[in-house]
């Protein structure tokens, strides 16, 4: 049985044994600024994927020109909306990667898929 839900009414469910309900997901787009123009984005992507929580996934990548040959890596991360406290932890993990100068949250949105 499919049902629409949100975080406010999820606690009101009376689930039978073995029954599960799927909630939506949160999609976040980060702009990752490299510390230098020589940073290899392929290895940076691999390092970001390693620091993701197990319940999250990379939804896509992109690049954005900044200035004077410097590019920023756009990273789309998707995770279940019922997970709390993961954004700050994930941001600190990404900022701790060698070759990352800083990150900026560009977009946060809820998706139903």
C-alpha positions, 0 to 999 in steps of 0.5 A: 500500500503506497501512502504519501507521508511527511516527517510530521505524521511518520511517527503516527504510523502503526506498522505491522510486523515486517511492513515498512514505509518509504519516506522521501529523500533530501538532495543537497548540492555542495560547491566544493572549492579546491585549494589549488587549480592543480587539484585532480577532480577525479581523485577528489570525487573518490575521496568524497565518496569514501567519506559519505555515510552508508545510507547516502549516495552521490546523485551527480557531479558537475563543474563550475568555472570560478576565475583564473582557471580555478573550478569548483566541483558541484556534488549532489548528495542524496540521503533519506529525510528521516536521518538527522544530524548528518549535514554538519558531519558530512560537511566537516568530513568533506572540508577535512579532505586534502585539496579542499579549501572550503565547501558551500551549500548551494541547494537543499530540497526534498524529493519523493524518489 
